Amino acid sequence: MGTEPPAFRMGRLDHVHIRVPDRAEAARWYAEHLGFEPVDRYGFWANGFEGGPLQISADGGRTMLALFEVTDQHPMVPQRTGVAFSVDADSFVSFARSLPCAIDSQRGERLVLSDLVDFDLCWAFDLVDPWGNQYELNCYDYDRVRTELVEAHAVQTVRYWPRELYTGHLDAASG
């Protein structure tokens, strides 16, 4: 009686490849506006050979962006599918209260508090870096953000789908 080996399961997200015209300039922007820092243990990739990535992280290297400088062989292709990051309520509310700042929405205008997206289970901001790479910032502490941000500042939020879909889901799950 042999046992089958366990099915392969993909691990956690390690890094996302991001193309930028100038890695140093991009690293400064990500540090100043989103709290990313170079990950020292991978510095040799950026400094050791032509075309290597500069690994940056906002969580101590658990999740990273790999900044690749644009070349003739690797043209500028902004990451358009959107990479989502999650933060706690304190960080999310602090970020929201700092708006507007030097971060744009996907419309190409400065990100503002009224760009807040209500996903019923979480809140989000859709944003882009100066090179057109798209990101989403999420917070799953729904009630706290609603109280401290949405209600406290009378924010009119964005919705991508009707709330009835969520309430219908809740009704089906409880009944």
N, C-alpha and C positions, 0 to 999 in steps of 0.2 A: 504494500500500500504506500505509494509515493504521494507526497504532498506537492501540490503545484506551487511554484515560486510566487511570491506576492506580485501582483500587477504593478508595473512601474507607475510612479506618481511623480509628477514634476515638482521641484522644490519651490522655494520662495522666489520672488522677483529679486534679482541681483542688481542689474543696472539696465538703463535704457540708453541707446546710442542717440546722441544729439549732435547735429552738424551746426557749426557756427563759423563765421568768417575769421574770428580771432579768439583763440581759447582764453588768453589772459584777460581780454576785455569781458568776455562772457563770464568767466569765473568771478570777476569783480562785481558784475551785475547780479549774478545769482547769490553771491555773498551778501551784498548790500540789501537786496530786496526780498530774498527768500531764505536766508540763513544757511546757505550751502557753504561748505569748506572743503578744500582739497583733502583727499584721503592719503596721508603720507606713505602708507605702506605700498601704494600703487604709483607713487611718483616716478618710479623708473620707467613706466610706460610712456609718460608724457615727456620725460627728459632723455630717455635712453636711446630712442631711435625716431627717425623721421615718420610723422604721421600717427604716432601713438596717441591714445586718449588721455585726457586729464580727467581723473575720477574725482567727482565732488559728491558730497553727501550732507544732508541736514539731520541725519540721525546716527552719526558716529560710524558710518560705513556699512550699516545694515542694508540700506537701499541707496543706490548711487545713480548719478547721471554720468555718462562717459562722453565728455566733450571732445569731438573730433573736428579739427580744423579743415575747412573746405580746401580742396585741391582740384586740379584739372581732372584727375581721375575720380574724384569724389565731390561732385558739385553740391551746391547748397540745395538741400531738399528738406524743407521744414517738416518736423514731426507733426502730422495733422490729425492723427487718430485720438490724441489726448491721453496723457498719462495722469492718473489720479493719485494724489497724496492725501493721507488722512492725518488730521491733527486733533488734539483734545480741545475742549470747549474754551479754555483760557486762551490758547494760541489762536483759535479761530476768531473769537470775539476781538482780541487784540488786533489781529490782521484787519478785520472788518472796520474797526474804529480808526485805523490808520489811513483809510481810503478817503479821497483819491490820493494816490502817490504816483510813482513812475512805473506803474504796471498797467498794461492795457487789457481791455476785454477783447474777445474775439472779433468784435466789430471794429477794432482799431482805434477806439476811444479809451480814455482813461477809465479804469475800473472804478466803479462807485458802489456805494452800499446798496443801491436799488438794483444792482446786478445779481443780488443774492438769489440763488435758485432753491426752491422748495421741492425736494424729492420725497416728501412725506416720511421717510425714515432717516433722512440726513439732509443737511444743508450743504450748498456748494457754491463756489465761485469758479467760473470758467475764465481763464486768463492766458495771455501769450507773453513770451519773452520778446525782446526787441527784434529777433530774427524770425519770428512767426511760428516758433515751436509752441504747441498748445498743451495746456495743463488744466487740471481740475483740482481744487482744494476742497476736501470734504471734512465734515464733522458729524459724527453719529450721535452726539449728545443732543438729540433733537429738542427736547423740552427746555433744556437750559438755554440753548441758543435762541429759541423762540421767545423765552421770557426776557433774557438779558439784552437781546439785540433787536429782534423783530418787533416785539411789543413795546419795549422801552423807547425805541426810536421811531415807532409807527412806520416801519419799512414796508413798502409795497414790493412783494417778491415776484420773481419770475417763476412760471410753472411751465413745464414741457408737456405735461399730460394732465387730464382732469383729476381733481382730488377724488371724484367718485370711484375711479379705478382702485385707489388705495382703500377707501372705506368699504367698497364691495369685497375686496380681498379680505379685510378684517372680518366682515360679516360672515363670509364663507368659512374662514378659519375657525371662528368661534361657534358656528352653528352646526 
